[in-house]
Amino acid sequence: MFALAGAKVSAYCGDRAAFLGKYRDYGNPLSVEKGKLDGTLNYNLNPCGALQTTLELAPGKSAEFVFILGQKREAQAKEIIARYENVAITEKEIAELKKYWHSKLENLKVDTPDDNFNNMINTWNAYQCFITFVWSRAASLVYSGLRNGYGYRDTVQDIQGIIHLDPEMALEKIKFMISAQVNHGGALPLVKYSHNPGKEDKPEDESYRRDTGHPSYRADDALWLFPTVWKYIAETGNTKLLDEVIPYADSGQDTLFNHLKKAIDFSLNNLGIHGLPAGLHADWNDCLRLGAKGVSVFVALQLYYGFEIMIRFAKFKKDSATEKEMNDLKVHFGKIIEERCWDKDRFIRGITENDVVVGKGGDPEASLWLNPQSWAVISGYADEARGKQILDLVHKELNTKYGARLMSPAYRKHAFDGALALLFNPSTKENGGIFLQTQGWIILAEALLGRGGRAMEYYLESCPAAQNEIADTRLMEPYAYSQFTESVDSPFEGRSHVHWLTGTASTVMVGCVEGILGLRPDLEGLRLSPAVPASWKSFTIEKCFRGSKLKIKVNNPDGRESGCKKLTVNGAAMEGNYIPAGVLKAENEIVLEM
């Protein structure tokens, strides 16, 4: 539907080639130069929607009319067009639209010494998080093609970006995605738009494979539930969710807590060589096929993190049996990770089913991978000393002026059979490109180690608002994140691709909110652990938290990157940097001195 209300259509064009003209583009369309649309309609080629109206205005007079864009069936479209004949309705709707967005974005506002950071966190990164949350990858021809559903891992990760802005909106999607978990614990790799919990087929069924094109489970899909569910419950304090009954995709139902236990079971029932989680069809990196019994270190660290989240939830529920079980598993897998996944100064990326190590120091290609290093810190597996060691190596060998590469050196001649990244040119996408979703994780990892300067360095290297001066290189809007940036092997280093619908939005938001700003809620309250550049002498945060308004002032007179010297809430001193939820009033003045 493309329509005009408040004026008569004097001409139209529905064919893109006719509108633009030969050898022209949107900068010089022939129809605009002529000042007349020719009435051509599209038939089998590329369409467009162009309407023209002719106005005669006396001096000092004005006219209002409305162009309407949408997709509805004819009868409903006519009703909508008729409603806009009174063009004054648009003022009311614009006011409602502004109110809607302010109601979301005002739940977190920051004022730091960096205007680019402020603009992105307060507005543009937040807005993009909502866009990816709503659409996942479904509206993108680049991602979707003939895809007829939501990617599981994409959608569960995208939820994280809006939890602090609209937790109830996030809750609805969390329940939806949990209902797409199969009763043995695995998750449907693709959740159909027509998803019907309790009655879905699954990858074991030929019908699912035929309809979705997904032949088997991913190793990581269900494991993304752990950080997402934890972030939601910690933000809201809604611990009752753990006992809410939610259906499985295929049959049966269970509490959310037991859904999470089933996600653990799925990994334990799909172990590969050396007793580590199998990579299955793929893990987060769809270009890394390790074989049926090959193992993913990234997934092993995600599972380790999952054990930790289950321990926290079990403690809260006073479920000592589950707490002990998860703690024993955490210790057991920790020993295997140490024995099989640590290689002198780095964590390897995986081991193929033929026992070939991927990501070993000294390999001629792909000897260092970003995600195992960042997730060793995020998962809590690496202690502070080792965390700094591996992240220093990342900074030395993977960092560039546009961000950290996914791995290096890029594959050229020494790729194993399952390294599908070889399909891409060096420094492109998974083949040593700067996969921007991973930048949020390295930002968070550095912040968790208290290294605010390094965290901010990574942030600014890939921040759209900080790249206005290289618009001709980046070729992307200066307010939207993209999927990846070409890196050092490319003659077009810095050029970015696939904007808007990308997991970069949510991971960078989390890296900034939990990492740099240090807003880290748990079941009992909120910890303030900012990790910022030493040059930030002060900054403020306004945040809504469990029905309370927080006005936070952070002072940094000594130019520290992290740490807390003193914290007060409404004038009362707190112990350390922690604020119990019970001390908060409707409105709160909070001062932290670093």
N, C-alpha and C positions, 0 to 999 in steps of 0.2 A: 504494500500500500504506500503510495506516494501521492499526496494530495495538497490542495490549496484551499484555504478557507478565508473568507472575508474579501475575496476578489475573484474575478473570473479568469479562468485559464485561457490565455490567448494563443498559446502554442505549446508544443511538447516534443520530447524526443526520448525514445526508449532504447536506442542503439548506441553503444559506447563509441564505436568507430565513426558513426555519423556525427556525434556530438563533438568529438575531439578533432576529426579531420585527419587526413593522411600525414604521417611523419610529424605529428604534433603530440603534445602531452598536456597535462593539467595546467601547465603554466601558460599555454597559449591556445586554448580550445577554439576551433574554427567557429563554432556556434556563437561564442561570446563576441568574437571579433565582428561577425556579421550582425550581431544583435537580433538574431532571429533563429528559433528552433524550426527544423524542417518537417516535423511530424513523423519521422521514421521510427518504426517499432522493431524490436529485436525478434529474430526468428532463428533459433539454434546457436547464435553466437553470443558475444558478451553484452549483457544488458546494462542499462543505466536508467536513472530516473531524473529527468530534467523537465521543469515546468516554467512557463513564462507568463507574466501578466503585464498588461499595459496600463499605466496610470497617468492621469492628467491632474496636476496639482497647481492650484492658484498660489500666488506669492503668500507665504506665511501659513499655508495650510499643510496638513499632514494626513497620512492614511496609515492604517494598520491592517496587516493580513498575516496569516499563519501558514507556514509550510509544515506538513504533517508527514512523518516517516514512521512506518510500522509494518507489521505482518499480521493480517487478519483475513478471514473469509469475507466475501463481498458484503453480505448483509450486515455483519458487525462493523465492517469498515465504514459503511454508509452512516451508521449510527454515530460513530466517532467523529466523522467529518462534520456531520450536522451539529454536533455539540460545540464545535469550534467556530461556528458561524458567529457566535458572540465572542469576539477575540479577547474581550476583557477577562475571560476565564484563564488566559495564560498567565496573567499577573498573579492570580491566586495560586496556580499550580507551581509557578517558579518560587513563590514564597514557601510553599509546602516542601518543595524539593530542597531549598536551602535549609529549612528547619530539619528535614530528615538527615542531611549530611552533617549539620552541626551537632545533632544529637549523637551521632557516631563519633565524630572526630574530637569532640570536646572532652571525651573521657580520658584523653591523655594529651597534654600540651607541654612542650619543653621550650625553654629559652636558654640556649647555650651560646658561647662565643662564636660558634660556627653557624653562619646563616644557612649554608647548604644543608647541614644536618637538621636544623630546625624546619626548613621548608619541606624536606623529605619526610621526616618523622611525623610532623604535624598534619601534613596534607597529602603529598603525592604518593609516598610509599604506603601510607594508610589506605588511600583510595585504591591503589593497585591491589592491595591485599584483599579488599572487598570484591574487586572485579574477578580476581582469580578464585576467590572463595565461591562466588556465585557460578562462574562458568567452568571452573577447573580448566581443562584444555578443550572443552567441547566446541567452542566457537572458533577454533583455529583450524584452518585447512592444513597448516603445516603439521600440527600434531595429529589431527583427527583423521583426515582422509575419509575412509569409509567407517571409522570407529563409531559405534552406536552406544556409547556409555561413558561413564566416568572412570578414569584410571584410579585404582585404589590408593596407591602410595601418593600420587599427586594430590588427591583430594584430602586425604587425612593430614598431609603436611600443610596444605593451604589453610586448614582450619586454625593452625597455630598463630597465623598472622593477625587474626581479628579477635582472639580470645580476650585480650585486655581492653578492646574497644566495644565489643558487643557479645558478652559471654553467652547470652541466651540464644542468640542467632547461631553461635558456634555449637551450643548443646544440641540443637535440632539436627545439625549435620553430623555430629558425633554419633548420635543414636542411629541415624540413617546408615552410616558407614559400618557401625558394629553389626547392624542387621544384615550386612553383606559378608559377614564372616561365616564360613562353613562350619558345621558342628564338630569337625575334627580339629578346628583351630586355624586352618589356612583361610586366606581371604580371596574372594573373587578378584582376579587381576583386573577385570573390567566389570563395572557395575552398570547394568543396563538402565537406560532412562526410564524404562517401564518396571523397574525393580519391584518384586513382589515377595517380601520376606516370608520364609517358610515354604515357599513353593518354587524356588529357583533351581535350575540345573547348574552344574558345576564343571570344572575342567575334566573331571573323570568321565563326563558325559559327552558323547559325540555331538549332541545337539548344541551344547555350549561352545565347543570348539568350532563348530560350523558357523554359528551365529555371531561369534565375537572375534574369531581368528586367533584366540589365545589358547595355545595347546596345553599349558600347564601352569602351576603356581609359581609365583616369585618368592624368593627366600625372605625378602624384607617386608613385604606388604603389611602383614599383621603386626609386625614389630613397631611400625610407626604409631600404633595405638598408644604405646606406653608414654612417650613424651607428650602426645596430644592430650590424652586423658589426664595425665598428671598436671599439665599446665592449666587445664580447665578447672579441675577440682581445687587446685591450689589458689587460683585466682578468685574463685567464688566461695570456697568453703563448703560447697555442695557435696558433702561426703555421702549423703543419702543415695546419690547416683550409683555408688558401688553396689547397692542392693537392689537396684531397679532391674526388673526382668525385661530382657530384650530378645526377640527371636533370632535364630540363626537363619542364614540365607536359604538353606535347603530344608531343614526340618528341626523341630524342637526349639526350646528357648532356655535361657539361663540368666542369672544375674550378671551384671557388667563385670563384677569381680571374677566370676568364673569364666566369662568370655576371655578375660586377660590371661587366666591360667591356661585356657585352651590354646591361646597364642603361643605361650611357652611350650606347651606339649607339642605343638606342630613342629617347632624347631627341634625339640628333643627327639621326635620321631622321624626326623629327616636329617640325620647326621651323615657326614661324609667321612673321608679318610681322616685318621688321627683323632676321631671323635669330635670334630668341629662341625658347625652348621653347614650343610650343603648349600651351594650357590643356586641349586635347582635350575630353572630356565634362565634366571638372571637375578642379580640383586639390584640395588639402586642404579647401577651402571648397566644399561641394557646391552652394551657392546662388549660385555665381559662374560663369555660363556666358558665356564670352568669344567663342564662335564657333569654327569649325573652324580658322581661322588666327589667332585671337586669342592673345595671349601672357600668361603669368603670371609676374610678377616674383618671387613666392614660389618658383616652380619653378626659375626662373633661378638664384636664390641657392642652392637645394638642389643643383642641378647643379654650381654653382661649388664647393660643399662636396664633392660627389662627386669632382670632379677632384683636390682636395687629398688625400682619402683614398686615391685610386688612386696618387697620387705617393708617398705614404708606403709603401704596400704594394709598389709597383714598386721603390723604393729598397731595401727589405728583400730582395726577391727578386733584386736586381741586374739587373733588367730595364730597361736603359737606354733601349731603344726606346719602351717604354710610358711610362716616366717622362718622356721628352721630349715624346711625343705629348700626354700629359695636361697637362704644363706649358704647352705651346703653346696648347692649348684653353682652359686657365684664363686665360691672358693675353688671348686673342682674345675670349672671352665677357666678361671683365672690362671691356674697352673698350666693348663694346656696352651692357653694364649701365650704365656711366658715361654714355654718350651718350644712351640712350633711357629709362633708368629713374630717373635722378636729377632731381628737380625742386626746385631752389633750396635747400630745407631738409629734404627728405624723399624717401624712395623711393616711387614710385607703386605701385599694386597690380597694374595690368595694362593691356593695350591690346586693345581689341576688334578683331575682324577688319575692322571699318569704320574702324580707326585712331582710335577714340575712347579717350582716356586716362582711366583709372579711378584716382581717388585723387590728383588734382592739387590743389595748394594753390590756394585761392580758389574751389574748387567749392562750390556751395551745400549739397551733401550728400555724405557719404562722401569727404571731402577728405583724411583721414588714416587709414591702416590700420596696425594693430599689427604683424602678422606680417612684412611686408617690413623694418620697422625692427629688430625683434629678430633676425631671421635674417640681416640684413646684418652684424650683430656675430657671431652664432654661426658663420656660414660663414667668417668671417675676411676678408670682402670689405672691410668698413669699417675704416679705421684708428682709433686711439684717439680722435683729435680729432673725426672725423666720427661715430664711435660715440656719443660723449658728446652731440654736437649733436642727433642724431636721438632719442636716448633722453630727453634733456631735453624735447624737443618732445612725446614720448609722455607723459611725466609731467605736463606742463602741460595737454595737450588731451584725453588719453584716460583718465587715472587718476581713480578715484573712491574713496570710502571702502570699497568692496567689491571693488576690483581695477580693472585696465585694460580698457577697452572694446575690442571687436574692431575697431571703426571708429567714426568720428564726423564730422559729424552723421548720425543715422540717416536712412535713405531714407523719404521721404514723397511727394514730388511730382517728383523729378528723377532717378529711377532709369532706367538704360538697360534695353533689352529683356531682357538676360540676367541682370539683378539679381534673382534669385528670393528674395533676402532680404526683398523688399518684401511677400512673403506673410505675414511676421510683423509684429506690432506694433513700433513703435519701442522700442529698448532690450531687445529680446527675441531670443534666439539670435543668428543671424548678422546681424540688423539692429541693430547697435549695442549688443547685449547684452554682458555680461561672459562670454565663452566661456572657461571656466576652464582648458581644456587649454592655452591660450595663456599663462596666467600662469606656467607652468613655464618657458616660453621667455624671457619677459621677466625672470624671476628669474635665469636662467642668463646672459642677455646682460649684465645689470647686474653680476653677479659676475665675468664675464670682463673687465669694465672695471675691476674692483677696487673697485666701489662697494657695499660690504657693507651700509651703512645703507639704501640704496635697495632692494637685493635683499630685505632682511628686511622692509622696509615692504610691498612687494608680497606677500611670503609671508604676513604676518599679516593683510592685508586679506581674503584668501580662505581662510585656514586654518580648518577646521571646529572644531578644539579651542579656537580663540581667539574663537569666536562663540557661546559658551554663553549669553551675556547677551542675545542677540537670537534665541533659539530660536523665538519666536513670529513673527519676521520671516522668518527663513531657512527654516523649516518642513522641516528636514532633520536627520538624525542629527548630533550634534556630533563625529563621528569619521569621517565618510565624505564624500569629495568628490563633487560633482555635476557635471553637464555644463555648465550655465550659470546665471548669476544675472541677474535683471532689473536694469536700470540706471536712470539718472537720468530718463528720459522716462516711466518706469512709475510709476503710483500705488502700486505695491507694490515699490519699490526695495529690493533686498536679498533678495527671495524667490528661492530656488534650486530647480532642477528636475533630474530624471533622475539618481538617485544610483547609486553603486557601479560599474556597468559603464560607465566613462568613461575616456578617455585622459588625463584630468586626473591620475589617480593616478600614472601613469608619468612624465609630463612634470614634475610638481612634485617627484617623488622625484629625478629626474636634476638638476633645478635646484638642489635642496638638497645632494645628495651631491657632484656635480661643481662646483656653483657656490658655495654658501655654505660648505660644509665644505671645498671645494677639493681633493677626492680625484680626481686626474686622471692615471690610468695611461696609459702608452703601450707600445710594443713592448719597450722596454728596462727599464722600471721604473715608478716612481710619483712624480709631482710633487705637492707640497703647496702649494696656493695658496688658503687660506681667504679669503673675503670676507665679513666679519661686521660687525655694528654696533660702533661704537667703544666702547660700554659693556660689551662682552664682554671682561673682563679675563683670563679663562682658560676653557678648556673641554677636554674629553678625548674621544677617539675610540678605540674598540676595533674592529679590522677584521681579517678573514681575507683574506690576499692571496697567491695562488699557493702555498698550503700553509704560509705563515708567519702567525703571530699578531703583529699590530702593536698596541702600546699607545702612542697618540700623545697627548702633552700640548702644548697650544698656549697660550703665555703672551703676553699683550698689554698689557704694563705702561704703554705710552705711549698707549693708546687709539687704535690705528690701525684702519683698515677693511680694509687688505690690505698685502701686502708681507712680506718675510722678512729679518730681521736676522741670524739664525743658525739652523742646523739640525744636530742631532746624531742619530746612530743608534748606540745602544749605546755612547754616550760619544764616538764618533768624529765629527769635523766633516765635513759634506757640502759640496759646492760648490753654492752657491745653495740653491734649495728642492727639489732633485731627489735621489731615492733610487734608485740603480741596483739592480735586482733581485738582482744577485750579492752584495751586501753583507748581505742579510737572512739571519738565522738562523731557527731554529724559533720562537723567541720574541724579541721586539724591544722595546726601550724607545726611543721617539723623542720628541725635544723640539724644538719649533719656537718661536722667539721672533719675533714680528711687529715 
